[in-house]
Amino acid sequence: MTRQQRIELPPYSMFSQTPVHEIDVLRSVDPSGKLVVFGLLTEPLVKHSSDAVFRIPQGFEDRLDRISNRFYGTPDLWWAIAMVNNSLDPMAGFSRNQEIRVPLRSRLAKEGLLTV
């Protein structure tokens, strides 16, 4: 018996716009002969002149989720801030008084990641 699983992702998930591929695999791996995998982000977020510049205050060090919540109203877009600043390791974080770039809500809305 083949069991299919459908995954619904919120629009702000870093995987919401990634392609999903169905590939042929050996039947010993999956009896259906198919495997569904996520692709890579097709267009990563990069620095843009419209980004806000944010100086990390005390208490926000190493907390991209708090910065995301402050700018977007959800902690789940931490990855967008990390990506624009060339860091996808949420544990690395940033230091107090360091300036980072934060994409504006309108830019994320244009990318389909957040409703304005």
C-alpha positions as protocol buffer text, in pm:
chain_id: "A"
residue {
  index: 1
  type: MET
  ca { x: 0 y: 0 z: 0 }
}
residue {
  index: 2
  type: THR
  ca { x: 126 y: 345 z: -89 }
}
residue {
  index: 3
  type: ARG
  ca { x: 78 y: 618 z: 164 }
}
residue {
  index: 4
  type: GLN
  ca { x: 92 y: 976 z: 49 }
}
residue {
  index: 5
  type: GLN
  ca { x: 155 y: 1265 z: 280 }
}
residue {
  index: 6
  type: ARG
  ca { x: 70 y: 1625 z: 201 }
}
residue {
  index: 7
  type: ILE
  ca { x: 254 y: 1897 z: 387 }
}
residue {
  index: 8
  type: GLU
  ca { x: 96 y: 2240 z: 420 }
}
residue {
  index: 9
  type: LEU
  ca { x: 350 y: 2511 z: 491 }
}
residue {
  index: 10
  type: PRO
  ca { x: 271 y: 2861 z: 611 }
}
residue {
  index: 11
  type: PRO
  ca { x: 359 y: 3129 z: 354 }
}
residue {
  index: 12
  type: TYR
  ca { x: 641 y: 3260 z: 577 }
}
residue {
  index: 13
  type: SER
  ca { x: 819 y: 2924 z: 589 }
}
residue {
  index: 14
  type: MET
  ca { x: 1159 y: 2932 z: 422 }
}
residue {
  index: 15
  type: PHE
  ca { x: 1042 y: 2627 z: 223 }
}
residue {
  index: 16
  type: SER
  ca { x: 702 y: 2758 z: 112 }
}
residue {
  index: 17
  type: GLN
  ca { x: 818 y: 2858 z: -236 }
}
residue {
  index: 18
  type: THR
  ca { x: 1071 y: 2585 z: -296 }
}
residue {
  index: 19
  type: PRO
  ca { x: 993 y: 2340 z: -572 }
}
residue {
  index: 20
  type: VAL
  ca { x: 885 y: 1990 z: -476 }
}
residue {
  index: 21
  type: HIS
  ca { x: 1023 y: 1716 z: -698 }
}
residue {
  index: 22
  type: GLU
  ca { x: 898 y: 1364 z: -745 }
}
residue {
  index: 23
  type: ILE
  ca { x: 1187 y: 1142 z: -846 }
}
residue {
  index: 24
  type: ASP
  ca { x: 1208 y: 777 z: -942 }
}
residue {
  index: 25
  type: VAL
  ca { x: 1380 y: 557 z: -685 }
}
residue {
  index: 26
  type: LEU
  ca { x: 1449 y: 190 z: -643 }
}
residue {
  index: 27
  type: ARG
  ca { x: 1150 y: -6 z: -518 }
}
residue {
  index: 28
  type: SER
  ca { x: 1368 y: -130 z: -232 }
}
residue {
  index: 29
  type: VAL
  ca { x: 1382 y: 231 z: -109 }
}
residue {
  index: 30
  type: ASP
  ca { x: 1010 y: 302 z: -154 }
}
residue {
  index: 31
  type: PRO
  ca { x: 753 y: 47 z: -277 }
}
residue {
  index: 32
  type: SER
  ca { x: 580 y: 315 z: -487 }
}
residue {
  index: 33
  type: GLY
  ca { x: 902 y: 377 z: -679 }
}
residue {
  index: 34
  type: LYS
  ca { x: 867 y: 751 z: -617 }
}
residue {
  index: 35
  type: LEU
  ca { x: 1021 y: 985 z: -366 }
}
residue {
  index: 36
  type: VAL
  ca { x: 914 y: 1342 z: -306 }
}
residue {
  index: 37
  type: VAL
  ca { x: 1187 y: 1587 z: -203 }
}
residue {
  index: 38
  type: PHE
  ca { x: 1214 y: 1961 z: -151 }
}
residue {
  index: 39
  type: GLY
  ca { x: 1430 y: 2152 z: -394 }
}
residue {
  index: 40
  type: LEU
  ca { x: 1653 y: 2443 z: -306 }
}
residue {
  index: 41
  type: LEU
  ca { x: 1541 y: 2801 z: -273 }
}
residue {
  index: 42
  type: THR
  ca { x: 1527 y: 2929 z: -628 }
}
residue {
  index: 43
  type: GLU
  ca { x: 1583 y: 3295 z: -545 }
}
residue {
  index: 44
  type: PRO
  ca { x: 1750 y: 3359 z: -212 }
}
residue {
  index: 45
  type: LEU
  ca { x: 1698 y: 3693 z: -43 }
}
residue {
  index: 46
  type: VAL
  ca { x: 1996 y: 3924 z: -82 }
}
residue {
  index: 47
  type: LYS
  ca { x: 2073 y: 4272 z: 48 }
}
residue {
  index: 48
  type: HIS
  ca { x: 1866 y: 4546 z: -109 }
}
residue {
  index: 49
  type: SER
  ca { x: 1878 y: 4924 z: -81 }
}
residue {
  index: 50
  type: SER
  ca { x: 1524 y: 4927 z: 63 }
}
residue {
  index: 51
  type: ASP
  ca { x: 1626 y: 4717 z: 365 }
}
residue {
  index: 52
  type: ALA
  ca { x: 1608 y: 4879 z: 708 }
}
residue {
  index: 53
  type: VAL
  ca { x: 1931 y: 4907 z: 905 }
}
residue {
  index: 54
  type: PHE
  ca { x: 1886 y: 4781 z: 1260 }
}
residue {
  index: 55
  type: ARG
  ca { x: 2135 y: 4816 z: 1544 }
}
residue {
  index: 56
  type: ILE
  ca { x: 2114 y: 4515 z: 1775 }
}
residue {
  index: 57
  type: PRO
  ca { x: 2003 y: 4630 z: 2123 }
}
residue {
  index: 58
  type: GLN
  ca { x: 2084 y: 4456 z: 2449 }
}
residue {
  index: 59
  type: GLY
  ca { x: 1867 y: 4148 z: 2494 }
}
residue {
  index: 60
  type: PHE
  ca { x: 1841 y: 4082 z: 2119 }
}
residue {
  index: 61
  type: GLU
  ca { x: 2189 y: 3931 z: 2077 }
}
residue {
  index: 62
  type: ASP
  ca { x: 2169 y: 3584 z: 1923 }
}
residue {
  index: 63
  type: ARG
  ca { x: 1790 y: 3619 z: 1889 }
}
residue {
  index: 64
  type: LEU
  ca { x: 1688 y: 3659 z: 1527 }
}
residue {
  index: 65
  type: ASP
  ca { x: 1344 y: 3535 z: 1626 }
}
residue {
  index: 66
  type: ARG
  ca { x: 1296 y: 3844 z: 1847 }
}
residue {
  index: 67
  type: ILE
  ca { x: 1407 y: 4076 z: 1568 }
}
residue {
  index: 68
  type: SER
  ca { x: 1170 y: 3900 z: 1329 }
}
residue {
  index: 69
  type: ASN
  ca { x: 885 y: 3937 z: 1577 }
}
residue {
  index: 70
  type: ARG
  ca { x: 961 y: 4307 z: 1623 }
}
residue {
  index: 71
  type: PHE
  ca { x: 961 y: 4381 z: 1247 }
}
residue {
  index: 72
  type: TYR
  ca { x: 706 y: 4132 z: 1113 }
}
residue {
  index: 73
  type: GLY
  ca { x: 486 y: 4030 z: 1406 }
}
residue {
  index: 74
  type: THR
  ca { x: 604 y: 3669 z: 1385 }
}
residue {
  index: 75
  type: PRO
  ca { x: 927 y: 3504 z: 1503 }
}
residue {
  index: 76
  type: ASP
  ca { x: 912 y: 3262 z: 1210 }
}
residue {
  index: 77
  type: LEU
  ca { x: 1081 y: 3491 z: 957 }
}
residue {
  index: 78
  type: TRP
  ca { x: 1418 y: 3487 z: 1138 }
}
residue {
  index: 79
  type: TRP
  ca { x: 1563 y: 3306 z: 836 }
}
residue {
  index: 80
  type: ALA
  ca { x: 1489 y: 3602 z: 602 }
}
residue {
  index: 81
  type: ILE
  ca { x: 1693 y: 3835 z: 823 }
}
residue {
  index: 82
  type: ALA
  ca { x: 1972 y: 3578 z: 848 }
}
residue {
  index: 83
  type: MET
  ca { x: 1978 y: 3521 z: 472 }
}
residue {
  index: 84
  type: VAL
  ca { x: 2002 y: 3893 z: 389 }
}
residue {
  index: 85
  type: ASN
  ca { x: 2295 y: 3915 z: 632 }
}
residue {
  index: 86
  type: ASN
  ca { x: 2472 y: 3607 z: 489 }
}
residue {
  index: 87
  type: SER
  ca { x: 2414 y: 3392 z: 797 }
}
residue {
  index: 88
  type: LEU
  ca { x: 2178 y: 3096 z: 807 }
}
residue {
  index: 89
  type: ASP
  ca { x: 2293 y: 2974 z: 1147 }
}
residue {
  index: 90
  type: PRO
  ca { x: 2036 y: 3100 z: 1399 }
}
residue {
  index: 91
  type: MET
  ca { x: 2269 y: 3009 z: 1684 }
}
residue {
  index: 92
  type: ALA
  ca { x: 2547 y: 3233 z: 1554 }
}
residue {
  index: 93
  type: GLY
  ca { x: 2335 y: 3544 z: 1591 }
}
residue {
  index: 94
  type: PHE
  ca { x: 2472 y: 3894 z: 1601 }
}
residue {
  index: 95
  type: SER
  ca { x: 2638 y: 4106 z: 1871 }
}
residue {
  index: 96
  type: ARG
  ca { x: 2498 y: 4402 z: 2059 }
}
residue {
  index: 97
  type: ASN
  ca { x: 2539 y: 4730 z: 1868 }
}
residue {
  index: 98
  type: GLN
  ca { x: 2610 y: 4545 z: 1543 }
}
residue {
  index: 99
  type: GLU
  ca { x: 2420 y: 4687 z: 1246 }
}
residue {
  index: 100
  type: ILE
  ca { x: 2228 y: 4440 z: 1034 }
}
residue {
  index: 101
  type: ARG
  ca { x: 1992 y: 4472 z: 740 }
}
residue {
  index: 102
  type: VAL
  ca { x: 1626 y: 4380 z: 777 }
}
residue {
  index: 103
  type: PRO
  ca { x: 1404 y: 4345 z: 468 }
}
residue {
  index: 104
  type: LEU
  ca { x: 1095 y: 4564 z: 490 }
}
residue {
  index: 105
  type: ARG
  ca { x: 750 y: 4408 z: 526 }
}
residue {
  index: 106
  type: SER
  ca { x: 658 y: 4538 z: 179 }
}
residue {
  index: 107
  type: ARG
  ca { x: 953 y: 4355 z: 25 }
}
residue {
  index: 108
  type: LEU
  ca { x: 861 y: 4027 z: 196 }
}
residue {
  index: 109
  type: ALA
  ca { x: 500 y: 4077 z: 84 }
}
residue {
  index: 110
  type: LYS
  ca { x: 619 y: 4125 z: -275 }
}
residue {
  index: 111
  type: GLU
  ca { x: 816 y: 3798 z: -242 }
}
residue {
  index: 112
  type: GLY
  ca { x: 496 y: 3628 z: -118 }
}
residue {
  index: 113
  type: LEU
  ca { x: 636 y: 3557 z: 228 }
}
residue {
  index: 114
  type: LEU
  ca { x: 424 y: 3793 z: 436 }
}
residue {
  index: 115
  type: THR
  ca { x: 99 y: 3980 z: 400 }
}
residue {
  index: 116
  type: VAL
  ca { x: 133 y: 4353 z: 459 }
}
